[in-house]
Amino acid sequence: MVGTFYRAPNPEAPPFVEVGSVVRIGQPLCLIEVMKLFTTINSEVSGRIIQIGAENAELVEYGRALFVIEPA
């Protein structure tokens, strides 16, 4: 299914994470909107964000790598 990737909770807010951010398990990384329903995507590992695989408001599909995290 195709959804829209959002880096922040609203247009005025800063992004959840940036390249170089240190994250922990369960920390919010982004939102995905599908048919006006928003799902928060949380980190499954602790580590450092080394790549963000989509631009804000870009359409993304199931199976696409949105973040590359170097485990801590």
All heavy atoms as TSV, in Angstrom:
chain	resi	resn	atom	element	x	y	z
A	1	MET	N	N	0.843	-1.178	0.000
A	1	MET	CA	C	0.000	0.000	0.000
A	1	MET	C	C	0.887	1.240	0.000
A	1	MET	O	O	1.943	1.263	0.612
A	1	MET	CB	C	-0.901	-0.013	1.237
A	1	MET	CG	C	-1.724	1.247	1.358
A	1	MET	SD	S	-3.133	1.074	2.439
A	1	MET	CE	C	-4.254	0.238	1.368
A	2	VAL	N	N	0.451	2.262	-0.662
A	2	VAL	CA	C	1.186	3.516	-0.739
A	2	VAL	C	C	0.709	4.440	0.369
A	2	VAL	O	O	-0.479	4.537	0.657
A	2	VAL	CB	C	0.967	4.190	-2.113
A	2	VAL	CG1	C	1.644	5.544	-2.163
A	2	VAL	CG2	C	1.480	3.287	-3.225
A	3	GLY	N	N	1.663	5.114	1.037
A	3	GLY	CA	C	1.348	6.087	2.063
A	3	GLY	C	C	2.249	7.295	1.906
A	3	GLY	O	O	3.167	7.309	1.092
A	4	THR	N	N	1.977	8.317	2.700
A	4	THR	CA	C	2.778	9.534	2.666
A	4	THR	C	C	3.652	9.592	3.908
A	4	THR	O	O	3.163	9.415	5.027
A	4	THR	CB	C	1.875	10.786	2.594
A	4	THR	OG1	O	1.002	10.646	1.478
A	4	THR	CG2	C	2.708	12.043	2.420
A	5	PHE	N	N	4.938	9.823	3.697
A	5	PHE	CA	C	5.955	9.863	4.750
A	5	PHE	C	C	6.067	11.293	5.275
A	5	PHE	O	O	6.201	12.237	4.495
A	5	PHE	CB	C	7.294	9.424	4.128
A	5	PHE	CG	C	8.488	9.578	5.015
A	5	PHE	CD1	C	8.816	8.605	5.939
A	5	PHE	CD2	C	9.330	10.678	4.895
A	5	PHE	CE1	C	9.941	8.718	6.722
A	5	PHE	CE2	C	10.458	10.810	5.670
A	5	PHE	CZ	C	10.763	9.827	6.596
A	6	TYR	N	N	5.965	11.451	6.589
A	6	TYR	CA	C	6.145	12.767	7.211
A	6	TYR	C	C	7.226	12.676	8.277
A	6	TYR	O	O	7.192	11.786	9.132
A	6	TYR	CB	C	4.839	13.256	7.855
A	6	TYR	CG	C	3.770	13.564	6.847
A	6	TYR	CD1	C	2.696	12.705	6.670
A	6	TYR	CD2	C	3.834	14.713	6.063
A	6	TYR	CE1	C	1.710	12.979	5.743
A	6	TYR	CE2	C	2.852	14.988	5.129
A	6	TYR	CZ	C	1.791	14.123	4.976
A	6	TYR	OH	O	0.814	14.393	4.051
A	7	ARG	N	N	8.162	13.606	8.221
A	7	ARG	CA	C	9.287	13.615	9.166
A	7	ARG	C	C	8.951	14.285	10.489
A	7	ARG	O	O	9.690	14.132	11.459
A	7	ARG	CB	C	10.486	14.320	8.534
A	7	ARG	CG	C	11.032	13.538	7.352
A	7	ARG	CD	C	12.347	14.054	6.888
A	7	ARG	NE	N	13.311	14.033	7.987
A	7	ARG	CZ	C	14.349	14.843	8.070
A	7	ARG	NH1	N	14.586	15.730	7.138
A	7	ARG	NH2	N	15.168	14.766	9.090
A	8	ALA	N	N	7.851	15.048	10.563
A	8	ALA	CA	C	7.489	15.788	11.765
A	8	ALA	C	C	6.007	15.579	12.079
A	8	ALA	O	O	5.221	15.254	11.184
A	8	ALA	CB	C	7.776	17.272	11.565
A	9	PRO	N	N	5.610	15.804	13.331
A	9	PRO	CA	C	4.204	15.599	13.694
A	9	PRO	C	C	3.256	16.634	13.106
A	9	PRO	O	O	2.066	16.377	12.976
A	9	PRO	CB	C	4.212	15.665	15.218
A	9	PRO	CG	C	5.457	16.391	15.584
A	9	PRO	CD	C	6.445	16.117	14.478
A	10	ASN	N	N	3.778	17.816	12.743
A	10	ASN	CA	C	2.977	18.831	12.064
A	10	ASN	C	C	3.933	19.762	11.311
A	10	ASN	O	O	5.138	19.744	11.562
A	10	ASN	CB	C	2.067	19.587	13.039
A	10	ASN	CG	C	2.824	20.403	14.053
A	10	ASN	OD1	O	3.562	21.324	13.709
A	10	ASN	ND2	N	2.661	20.072	15.332
A	11	PRO	N	N	3.424	20.571	10.387
A	11	PRO	CA	C	4.313	21.387	9.545
A	11	PRO	C	C	5.192	22.378	10.308
A	11	PRO	O	O	6.270	22.727	9.840
A	11	PRO	CB	C	3.336	22.133	8.622
A	11	PRO	CG	C	2.129	21.276	8.583
A	11	PRO	CD	C	2.031	20.649	9.947
A	12	GLU	N	N	4.763	22.830	11.476
A	12	GLU	CA	C	5.543	23.802	12.241
A	12	GLU	C	C	6.561	23.154	13.188
A	12	GLU	O	O	7.444	23.819	13.714
A	12	GLU	CB	C	4.622	24.707	13.076
A	12	GLU	CG	C	3.730	25.614	12.245
A	12	GLU	CD	C	2.501	24.888	11.697
A	12	GLU	OE1	O	1.967	23.999	12.396
A	12	GLU	OE2	O	2.091	25.193	10.572
A	13	ALA	N	N	6.428	21.875	13.423
A	13	ALA	CA	C	7.285	21.167	14.382
A	13	ALA	C	C	8.599	20.728	13.723
A	13	ALA	O	O	8.652	20.501	12.519
A	13	ALA	CB	C	6.561	19.942	14.926
A	14	PRO	N	N	9.649	20.591	14.536
A	14	PRO	CA	C	10.899	20.050	13.992
A	14	PRO	C	C	10.742	18.565	13.673
A	14	PRO	O	O	9.867	17.894	14.226
A	14	PRO	CB	C	11.899	20.270	15.128
A	14	PRO	CG	C	11.071	20.324	16.365
A	14	PRO	CD	C	9.745	20.912	15.961
A	15	PRO	N	N	11.597	18.028	12.800
A	15	PRO	CA	C	11.538	16.589	12.494
A	15	PRO	C	C	11.764	15.741	13.747
A	15	PRO	O	O	12.450	16.169	14.673
A	15	PRO	CB	C	12.679	16.384	11.503
A	15	PRO	CG	C	12.962	17.733	10.949
A	15	PRO	CD	C	12.621	18.714	12.034
A	16	PHE	N	N	11.186	14.551	13.738
A	16	PHE	CA	C	11.399	13.623	14.847
A	16	PHE	C	C	12.888	13.325	15.010
A	16	PHE	O	O	13.389	13.295	16.134
A	16	PHE	CB	C	10.653	12.301	14.616
A	16	PHE	CG	C	9.165	12.398	14.738
A	16	PHE	CD1	C	8.361	12.340	13.612
A	16	PHE	CD2	C	8.567	12.523	15.973
A	16	PHE	CE1	C	6.982	12.404	13.721
A	16	PHE	CE2	C	7.187	12.582	16.103
A	16	PHE	CZ	C	6.387	12.525	14.964
A	17	VAL	N	N	13.584	13.063	13.891
A	17	VAL	CA	C	15.015	12.745	13.914
A	17	VAL	C	C	15.700	13.347	12.690
A	17	VAL	O	O	15.054	13.658	11.697
A	17	VAL	CB	C	15.280	11.211	13.934
A	17	VAL	CG1	C	14.772	10.569	15.207
A	17	VAL	CG2	C	14.679	10.538	12.716
A	18	GLU	N	N	17.002	13.500	12.797
A	18	GLU	CA	C	17.852	13.963	11.696
A	18	GLU	C	C	18.968	12.942	11.510
A	18	GLU	O	O	19.202	12.108	12.402
A	18	GLU	CB	C	18.489	15.321	12.043
A	18	GLU	CG	C	17.511	16.448	12.265
A	18	GLU	CD	C	16.982	17.046	10.978
A	18	GLU	OE1	O	17.364	16.590	9.894
A	18	GLU	OE2	O	16.166	17.978	11.078
A	19	VAL	N	N	19.686	13.012	10.397
A	19	VAL	CA	C	20.882	12.188	10.231
A	19	VAL	C	C	21.836	12.560	11.362
A	19	VAL	O	O	22.049	13.737	11.642
A	19	VAL	CB	C	21.530	12.417	8.853
A	19	VAL	CG1	C	22.886	11.729	8.771
A	19	VAL	CG2	C	20.617	11.924	7.748
A	20	GLY	N	N	22.348	11.553	12.059
A	20	GLY	CA	C	23.237	11.781	13.191
A	20	GLY	C	C	22.539	11.687	14.533
A	20	GLY	O	O	23.196	11.589	15.570
A	21	SER	N	N	21.201	11.718	14.541
A	21	SER	CA	C	20.462	11.599	15.806
A	21	SER	C	C	20.687	10.226	16.420
A	21	SER	O	O	20.751	9.217	15.715
A	21	SER	CB	C	18.962	11.784	15.576
A	21	SER	OG	O	18.643	13.065	15.118
A	22	VAL	N	N	20.793	10.198	17.733
A	22	VAL	CA	C	20.869	8.943	18.471
A	22	VAL	C	C	19.450	8.601	18.911
A	22	VAL	O	O	18.756	9.446	19.489
A	22	VAL	CB	C	21.817	9.059	19.678
A	22	VAL	CG1	C	21.790	7.788	20.516
A	22	VAL	CG2	C	23.231	9.367	19.208
A	23	VAL	N	N	19.005	7.377	18.611
A	23	VAL	CA	C	17.651	6.949	18.941
A	23	VAL	C	C	17.694	5.729	19.846
A	23	VAL	O	O	18.690	5.018	19.913
A	23	VAL	CB	C	16.832	6.641	17.669
A	23	VAL	CG1	C	16.658	7.890	16.817
A	23	VAL	CG2	C	17.443	5.523	16.853
A	24	ARG	N	N	16.593	5.517	20.530
A	24	ARG	CA	C	16.454	4.339	21.393
A	24	ARG	C	C	15.228	3.540	20.944
A	24	ARG	O	O	14.384	4.066	20.208
A	24	ARG	CB	C	16.340	4.754	22.848
A	24	ARG	CG	C	15.134	5.590	23.157
A	24	ARG	CD	C	15.158	6.139	24.581
A	24	ARG	NE	N	13.943	6.844	24.878
A	24	ARG	CZ	C	13.584	8.029	24.409
A	24	ARG	NH1	N	14.376	8.660	23.571
A	24	ARG	NH2	N	12.446	8.581	24.745
A	25	ILE	N	N	15.130	2.327	21.368
A	25	ILE	CA	C	13.999	1.471	21.012
A	25	ILE	C	C	12.705	2.158	21.439
A	25	ILE	O	O	12.600	2.667	22.557
A	25	ILE	CB	C	14.129	0.084	21.676
A	25	ILE	CG1	C	15.328	-0.663	21.095
A	25	ILE	CG2	C	12.853	-0.734	21.512
A	25	ILE	CD1	C	15.650	-1.958	21.788
A	26	GLY	N	N	11.744	2.197	20.532
A	26	GLY	CA	C	10.442	2.778	20.815
A	26	GLY	C	C	10.323	4.265	20.537
A	26	GLY	O	O	9.232	4.819	20.614
A	27	GLN	N	N	11.421	4.925	20.190
A	27	GLN	CA	C	11.384	6.357	19.912
A	27	GLN	C	C	10.718	6.618	18.564
A	27	GLN	O	O	11.023	5.950	17.580
A	27	GLN	CB	C	12.802	6.923	19.902
A	27	GLN	CG	C	12.870	8.402	19.642
A	27	GLN	CD	C	14.278	8.937	19.772
A	27	GLN	OE1	O	15.123	8.348	20.439
A	27	GLN	NE2	N	14.532	10.052	19.127
A	28	PRO	N	N	9.806	7.600	18.471
A	28	PRO	CA	C	9.173	7.916	17.188
A	28	PRO	C	C	10.193	8.411	16.165
A	28	PRO	O	O	11.064	9.214	16.485
A	28	PRO	CB	C	8.182	9.028	17.537
A	28	PRO	CG	C	7.993	8.962	19.005
A	28	PRO	CD	C	9.268	8.413	19.560
A	29	LEU	N	N	10.066	7.924	14.930
A	29	LEU	CA	C	10.955	8.318	13.833
A	29	LEU	C	C	10.232	9.146	12.782
A	29	LEU	O	O	10.816	10.056	12.187
A	29	LEU	CB	C	11.552	7.081	13.162
A	29	LEU	CG	C	12.384	6.150	14.036
A	29	LEU	CD1	C	12.797	4.918	13.230
A	29	LEU	CD2	C	13.581	6.878	14.595
A	30	CYS	N	N	8.963	8.810	12.513
A	30	CYS	CA	C	8.212	9.487	11.466
A	30	CYS	C	C	6.746	9.104	11.576
A	30	CYS	O	O	6.362	8.291	12.421
A	30	CYS	CB	C	8.739	9.106	10.088
A	30	CYS	SG	S	8.461	7.376	9.651
A	31	LEU	N	N	5.934	9.684	10.696
A	31	LEU	CA	C	4.529	9.323	10.552
A	31	LEU	C	C	4.301	8.851	9.122
A	31	LEU	O	O	4.926	9.362	8.187
A	31	LEU	CB	C	3.616	10.520	10.803
A	31	LEU	CG	C	3.612	11.127	12.190
A	31	LEU	CD1	C	2.767	12.394	12.202
A	31	LEU	CD2	C	3.093	10.143	13.209
A	32	ILE	N	N	3.402	7.895	8.963
A	32	ILE	CA	C	2.954	7.459	7.649
A	32	ILE	C	C	1.443	7.671	7.614
A	32	ILE	O	O	0.725	7.202	8.501
A	32	ILE	CB	C	3.284	5.972	7.374
A	32	ILE	CG1	C	4.780	5.706	7.455
A	32	ILE	CG2	C	2.706	5.535	6.023
A	32	ILE	CD1	C	5.609	6.325	6.353
A	33	GLU	N	N	0.974	8.383	6.585
A	33	GLU	CA	C	-0.458	8.626	6.420
A	33	GLU	C	C	-0.988	7.765	5.283
A	33	GLU	O	O	-0.438	7.768	4.178
A	33	GLU	CB	C	-0.728	10.089	6.083
A	33	GLU	CG	C	-2.185	10.364	5.816
A	33	GLU	CD	C	-2.416	11.653	5.059
A	33	GLU	OE1	O	-1.464	12.358	4.714
A	33	GLU	OE2	O	-3.589	11.929	4.774
A	34	VAL	N	N	-2.042	7.021	5.572
A	34	VAL	CA	C	-2.735	6.223	4.558
A	34	VAL	C	C	-4.227	6.480	4.737
A	34	VAL	O	O	-4.778	6.222	5.812
A	34	VAL	CB	C	-2.435	4.714	4.713
A	34	VAL	CG1	C	-3.220	3.900	3.698
A	34	VAL	CG2	C	-0.951	4.442	4.597
A	35	MET	N	N	-4.844	7.048	3.732
A	35	MET	CA	C	-6.284	7.315	3.747
A	35	MET	C	C	-6.702	8.119	4.987
A	35	MET	O	O	-7.656	7.771	5.675
A	35	MET	CB	C	-7.064	6.006	3.635
A	35	MET	CG	C	-6.786	5.269	2.339
A	35	MET	SD	S	-7.556	3.646	2.216
A	35	MET	CE	C	-9.270	4.057	2.413
A	36	LYS	N	N	-5.956	9.170	5.281
A	36	LYS	CA	C	-6.224	10.090	6.398
A	36	LYS	C	C	-6.005	9.474	7.779
A	36	LYS	O	O	-6.358	10.061	8.790
A	36	LYS	CB	C	-7.646	10.677	6.328
A	36	LYS	CG	C	-7.929	11.403	5.036
A	36	LYS	CD	C	-7.110	12.662	4.943
A	36	LYS	CE	C	-7.450	13.389	3.647
A	36	LYS	NZ	N	-6.491	14.406	3.319
A	37	LEU	N	N	-5.422	8.284	7.841
A	37	LEU	CA	C	-5.051	7.661	9.111
A	37	LEU	C	C	-3.535	7.750	9.261
A	37	LEU	O	O	-2.792	7.363	8.367
A	37	LEU	CB	C	-5.496	6.203	9.159
A	37	LEU	CG	C	-7.000	5.971	9.112
A	37	LEU	CD1	C	-7.282	4.479	9.018
A	37	LEU	CD2	C	-7.683	6.564	10.321
A	38	PHE	N	N	-3.086	8.257	10.409
A	38	PHE	CA	C	-1.663	8.439	10.655
A	38	PHE	C	C	-1.152	7.349	11.581
A	38	PHE	O	O	-1.758	7.060	12.610
A	38	PHE	CB	C	-1.401	9.811	11.290
A	38	PHE	CG	C	-1.616	10.945	10.342
A	38	PHE	CD1	C	-2.876	11.471	10.128
A	38	PHE	CD2	C	-0.548	11.481	9.631
A	38	PHE	CE1	C	-3.077	12.517	9.248
A	38	PHE	CE2	C	-0.731	12.525	8.744
A	38	PHE	CZ	C	-2.004	13.044	8.553
A	39	THR	N	N	-0.028	6.750	11.198
A	39	THR	CA	C	0.631	5.728	12.003
A	39	THR	C	C	2.020	6.216	12.350
A	39	THR	O	O	2.775	6.630	11.468
A	39	THR	CB	C	0.730	4.398	11.230
A	39	THR	OG1	O	-0.590	3.973	10.879
A	39	THR	CG2	C	1.415	3.333	12.049
A	40	THR	N	N	2.346	6.186	13.636
A	40	THR	CA	C	3.684	6.552	14.076
A	40	THR	C	C	4.596	5.350	13.907
A	40	THR	O	O	4.262	4.244	14.348
A	40	THR	CB	C	3.674	6.987	15.560
A	40	THR	OG1	O	2.774	8.085	15.712
A	40	THR	CG2	C	5.067	7.406	16.014
A	41	ILE	N	N	5.742	5.564	13.266
A	41	ILE	CA	C	6.740	4.509	13.099
A	41	ILE	C	C	7.802	4.734	14.172
A	41	ILE	O	O	8.421	5.798	14.231
A	41	ILE	CB	C	7.384	4.544	11.695
A	41	ILE	CG1	C	6.310	4.479	10.603
A	41	ILE	CG2	C	8.433	3.440	11.557
A	41	ILE	CD1	C	5.445	3.240	10.639
A	42	ASN	N	N	7.980	3.730	15.027
A	42	ASN	CA	C	8.941	3.806	16.123
A	42	ASN	C	C	10.180	2.978	15.816
A	42	ASN	O	O	10.102	1.982	15.090
A	42	ASN	CB	C	8.300	3.303	17.422
A	42	ASN	CG	C	7.116	4.155	17.830
A	42	ASN	OD1	O	7.187	5.370	17.821
A	42	ASN	ND2	N	6.022	3.511	18.165
A	43	SER	N	N	11.296	3.376	16.405
A	43	SER	CA	C	12.548	2.650	16.197
A	43	SER	C	C	12.476	1.265	16.834
A	43	SER	O	O	12.001	1.115	17.954
A	43	SER	CB	C	13.706	3.443	16.808
A	43	SER	OG	O	14.915	2.753	16.604
A	44	GLU	N	N	12.972	0.284	16.119
A	44	GLU	CA	C	13.031	-1.087	16.630
A	44	GLU	C	C	14.382	-1.400	17.247
A	44	GLU	O	O	14.557	-2.458	17.854
A	44	GLU	CB	C	12.729	-2.076	15.509
A	44	GLU	CG	C	11.309	-1.942	14.980
A	44	GLU	CD	C	11.004	-2.905	13.848
A	44	GLU	OE1	O	11.924	-3.605	13.381
A	44	GLU	OE2	O	9.838	-2.943	13.440
A	45	VAL	N	N	15.353	-0.490	17.072
A	45	VAL	CA	C	16.697	-0.689	17.617
A	45	VAL	C	C	17.211	0.631	18.194
A	45	VAL	O	O	16.716	1.702	17.850
A	45	VAL	CB	C	17.702	-1.189	16.549
A	45	VAL	CG1	C	17.307	-2.537	16.000
A	45	VAL	CG2	C	17.847	-0.182	15.426
A	46	SER	N	N	18.198	0.535	19.047
A	46	SER	CA	C	18.901	1.722	19.539
A	46	SER	C	C	20.124	1.937	18.670
A	46	SER	O	O	20.774	0.977	18.246
A	46	SER	CB	C	19.339	1.520	20.993
A	46	SER	OG	O	18.214	1.433	21.825
A	47	GLY	N	N	20.441	3.197	18.378
A	47	GLY	CA	C	21.615	3.487	17.572
A	47	GLY	C	C	21.585	4.887	17.018
A	47	GLY	O	O	20.859	5.755	17.504
A	48	ARG	N	N	22.366	5.100	15.957
A	48	ARG	CA	C	22.499	6.415	15.327
A	48	ARG	C	C	21.923	6.360	13.913
A	48	ARG	O	O	22.209	5.441	13.155
A	48	ARG	CB	C	23.971	6.813	15.273
A	48	ARG	CG	C	24.223	8.196	14.664
A	48	ARG	CD	C	25.688	8.582	14.696
A	48	ARG	NE	N	26.313	8.398	15.992
A	48	ARG	CZ	C	26.250	9.297	17.001
A	48	ARG	NH1	N	25.597	10.407	16.837
A	48	ARG	NH2	N	26.861	9.045	18.136
A	49	ILE	N	N	21.119	7.374	13.557
A	49	ILE	CA	C	20.554	7.482	12.209
A	49	ILE	C	C	21.683	7.848	11.252
A	49	ILE	O	O	22.352	8.864	11.440
A	49	ILE	CB	C	19.463	8.580	12.144
A	49	ILE	CG1	C	18.336	8.326	13.139
A	49	ILE	CG2	C	18.940	8.740	10.717
A	49	ILE	CD1	C	17.405	7.220	12.797
A	50	ILE	N	N	21.927	7.001	10.245
A	50	ILE	CA	C	22.982	7.322	9.282
A	50	ILE	C	C	22.414	7.670	7.903
A	50	ILE	O	O	23.119	8.233	7.079
A	50	ILE	CB	C	24.045	6.210	9.182
A	50	ILE	CG1	C	23.451	4.878	8.800
A	50	ILE	CG2	C	24.813	6.094	10.482
A	50	ILE	CD1	C	24.493	3.822	8.495
A	51	GLN	N	N	21.125	7.359	7.689
A	51	GLN	CA	C	20.498	7.726	6.416
A	51	GLN	C	C	18.989	7.772	6.591
A	51	GLN	O	O	18.414	6.936	7.290
A	51	GLN	CB	C	20.853	6.717	5.337
A	51	GLN	CG	C	20.305	7.066	3.973
A	51	GLN	CD	C	20.720	6.032	2.929
A	51	GLN	OE1	O	21.446	5.094	3.206
A	51	GLN	NE2	N	20.240	6.219	1.722
A	52	ILE	N	N	18.356	8.757	5.944
A	52	ILE	CA	C	16.900	8.842	5.879
A	52	ILE	C	C	16.531	8.616	4.424
A	52	ILE	O	O	16.985	9.336	3.538
A	52	ILE	CB	C	16.391	10.197	6.400
A	52	ILE	CG1	C	16.802	10.370	7.869
A	52	ILE	CG2	C	14.868	10.294	6.240
A	52	ILE	CD1	C	16.489	11.724	8.468
A	53	GLY	N	N	15.720	7.588	4.174
A	53	GLY	CA	C	15.481	7.119	2.811
A	53	GLY	C	C	14.321	7.738	2.073
A	53	GLY	O	O	13.959	7.262	0.997
A	54	ALA	N	N	13.700	8.797	2.617
A	54	ALA	CA	C	12.593	9.449	1.927
A	54	ALA	C	C	12.567	10.921	2.312
A	54	ALA	O	O	13.028	11.298	3.385
A	54	ALA	CB	C	11.267	8.794	2.283
A	55	GLU	N	N	12.022	11.723	1.417
A	55	GLU	CA	C	11.844	13.154	1.680
A	55	GLU	C	C	10.496	13.381	2.358
A	55	GLU	O	O	9.568	12.578	2.217
A	55	GLU	CB	C	11.894	13.943	0.368
A	55	GLU	CG	C	13.235	13.882	-0.337
A	55	GLU	CD	C	14.348	14.529	0.458
A	55	GLU	OE1	O	14.101	15.575	1.105
A	55	GLU	OE2	O	15.467	13.988	0.446
A	56	ASN	N	N	10.384	14.479	3.083
A	56	ASN	CA	C	9.120	14.813	3.732
A	56	ASN	C	C	8.003	14.913	2.691
A	56	ASN	O	O	8.187	15.468	1.612
A	56	ASN	CB	C	9.251	16.134	4.494
A	56	ASN	CG	C	8.083	16.362	5.408
A	56	ASN	OD1	O	7.728	15.511	6.209
A	56	ASN	ND2	N	7.461	17.512	5.296
A	57	ALA	N	N	6.850	14.344	3.024
A	57	ALA	CA	C	5.638	14.344	2.190
A	57	ALA	C	C	5.786	13.518	0.911
A	57	ALA	O	O	4.989	13.650	-0.014
A	57	ALA	CB	C	5.190	15.767	1.868
A	58	GLU	N	N	6.780	12.644	0.855
A	58	GLU	CA	C	6.972	11.755	-0.296
A	58	GLU	C	C	6.104	10.512	-0.152
A	58	GLU	O	O	5.916	9.988	0.951
A	58	GLU	CB	C	8.448	11.349	-0.378
A	58	GLU	CG	C	8.783	10.475	-1.553
A	58	GLU	CD	C	10.263	10.110	-1.624
A	58	GLU	OE1	O	11.084	10.753	-0.951
A	58	GLU	OE2	O	10.581	9.168	-2.359
A	59	LEU	N	N	5.579	10.031	-1.284
A	59	LEU	CA	C	4.843	8.772	-1.279
A	59	LEU	C	C	5.830	7.620	-1.127
A	59	LEU	O	O	6.861	7.590	-1.805
A	59	LEU	CB	C	4.043	8.607	-2.565
A	59	LEU	CG	C	2.863	9.552	-2.746
A	59	LEU	CD1	C	2.204	9.314	-4.102
A	59	LEU	CD2	C	1.849	9.385	-1.636
A	60	VAL	N	N	5.509	6.690	-0.232
A	60	VAL	CA	C	6.359	5.518	-0.003
A	60	VAL	C	C	5.494	4.270	-0.064
A	60	VAL	O	O	4.295	4.322	0.159
A	60	VAL	CB	C	7.105	5.612	1.353
A	60	VAL	CG1	C	8.084	6.760	1.355
A	60	VAL	CG2	C	6.140	5.753	2.521
A	61	GLU	N	N	6.139	3.149	-0.387
A	61	GLU	CA	C	5.429	1.879	-0.486
A	61	GLU	C	C	5.924	0.907	0.566
A	61	GLU	O	O	7.023	1.049	1.107
A	61	GLU	CB	C	5.634	1.269	-1.872
A	61	GLU	CG	C	4.996	2.084	-2.971
A	61	GLU	CD	C	5.047	1.379	-4.312
A	61	GLU	OE1	O	4.974	0.131	-4.332
A	61	GLU	OE2	O	5.148	2.076	-5.320
A	62	TYR	N	N	5.115	-0.115	0.817
A	62	TYR	CA	C	5.462	-1.167	1.759
A	62	TYR	C	C	6.803	-1.785	1.373
A	62	TYR	O	O	7.075	-2.028	0.198
A	62	TYR	CB	C	4.373	-2.253	1.748
A	62	TYR	CG	C	4.663	-3.392	2.681
A	62	TYR	CD1	C	4.432	-3.274	4.035
A	62	TYR	CD2	C	5.200	-4.572	2.202
A	62	TYR	CE1	C	4.709	-4.314	4.903
A	62	TYR	CE2	C	5.485	-5.624	3.053
A	62	TYR	CZ	C	5.244	-5.480	4.407
A	62	TYR	OH	O	5.532	-6.505	5.260
A	63	GLY	N	N	7.660	-2.014	2.371
A	63	GLY	CA	C	8.947	-2.661	2.141
A	63	GLY	C	C	10.093	-1.712	1.875
A	63	GLY	O	O	11.242	-2.134	1.812
A	64	ARG	N	N	9.831	-0.434	1.713
A	64	ARG	CA	C	10.891	0.536	1.445
A	64	ARG	C	C	11.645	0.859	2.735
A	64	ARG	O	O	11.046	1.031	3.796
A	64	ARG	CB	C	10.284	1.821	0.883
A	64	ARG	CG	C	11.323	2.870	0.596
A	64	ARG	CD	C	10.747	3.993	-0.183
A	64	ARG	NE	N	11.715	5.048	-0.372
A	64	ARG	CZ	C	11.445	6.183	-0.957
A	64	ARG	NH1	N	10.237	6.416	-1.421
A	64	ARG	NH2	N	12.364	7.099	-1.090
A	65	ALA	N	N	12.967	0.939	2.633
A	65	ALA	CA	C	13.791	1.309	3.793
A	65	ALA	C	C	13.674	2.818	4.002
A	65	ALA	O	O	14.033	3.604	3.141
A	65	ALA	CB	C	15.242	0.932	3.557
A	66	LEU	N	N	13.132	3.217	5.148
A	66	LEU	CA	C	12.964	4.632	5.441
A	66	LEU	C	C	14.138	5.190	6.230
A	66	LEU	O	O	14.459	6.371	6.109
A	66	LEU	CB	C	11.665	4.848	6.213
A	66	LEU	CG	C	10.397	4.430	5.475
A	66	LEU	CD1	C	9.186	4.599	6.379
A	66	LEU	CD2	C	10.234	5.219	4.190
A	67	PHE	N	N	14.761	4.351	7.047
A	67	PHE	CA	C	15.883	4.780	7.871
A	67	PHE	C	C	16.952	3.703	7.875
A	67	PHE	O	O	16.625	2.504	7.869
A	67	PHE	CB	C	15.456	5.025	9.326
A	67	PHE	CG	C	14.455	6.131	9.463
A	67	PHE	CD1	C	13.091	5.868	9.427
A	67	PHE	CD2	C	14.867	7.441	9.614
A	67	PHE	CE1	C	12.156	6.890	9.539
A	67	PHE	CE2	C	13.952	8.471	9.719
A	67	PHE	CZ	C	12.590	8.193	9.684
A	68	VAL	N	N	18.205	4.123	7.913
A	68	VAL	CA	C	19.311	3.209	8.162
A	68	VAL	C	C	19.863	3.630	9.511
A	68	VAL	O	O	20.232	4.793	9.715
A	68	VAL	CB	C	20.399	3.307	7.060
A	68	VAL	CG1	C	21.576	2.406	7.398
A	68	VAL	CG2	C	19.803	2.957	5.703
A	69	ILE	N	N	19.879	2.672	10.438
A	69	ILE	CA	C	20.322	2.945	11.804
A	69	ILE	C	C	21.529	2.072	12.109
A	69	ILE	O	O	21.473	0.847	11.942
A	69	ILE	CB	C	19.194	2.670	12.820
A	69	ILE	CG1	C	17.989	3.557	12.489
A	69	ILE	CG2	C	19.689	2.909	14.244
A	69	ILE	CD1	C	16.779	3.297	13.353
A	70	GLU	N	N	22.608	2.709	12.541
A	70	GLU	CA	C	23.793	1.989	12.981
A	70	GLU	C	C	23.576	1.595	14.442
A	70	GLU	O	O	23.442	2.471	15.311
A	70	GLU	CB	C	25.012	2.893	12.857
A	70	GLU	CG	C	26.311	2.263	13.273
A	70	GLU	CD	C	27.445	3.262	13.101
A	70	GLU	OE1	O	27.587	4.131	13.988
A	70	GLU	OE2	O	28.148	3.158	12.092
A	71	PRO	N	N	23.462	0.292	14.748
A	71	PRO	CA	C	23.184	-0.124	16.112
A	71	PRO	C	C	24.243	0.359	17.101
A	71	PRO	O	O	25.433	0.460	16.769
A	71	PRO	CB	C	23.195	-1.656	16.038
A	71	PRO	CG	C	22.953	-1.958	14.596
A	71	PRO	CD	C	23.583	-0.837	13.830
A	72	ALA	N	N	23.756	0.654	18.311
A	72	ALA	CA	C	24.672	1.123	19.367
A	72	ALA	C	C	25.203	-0.047	20.160
A	72	ALA	O	O	24.607	-1.053	20.295
A	72	ALA	CB	C	23.953	2.075	20.294
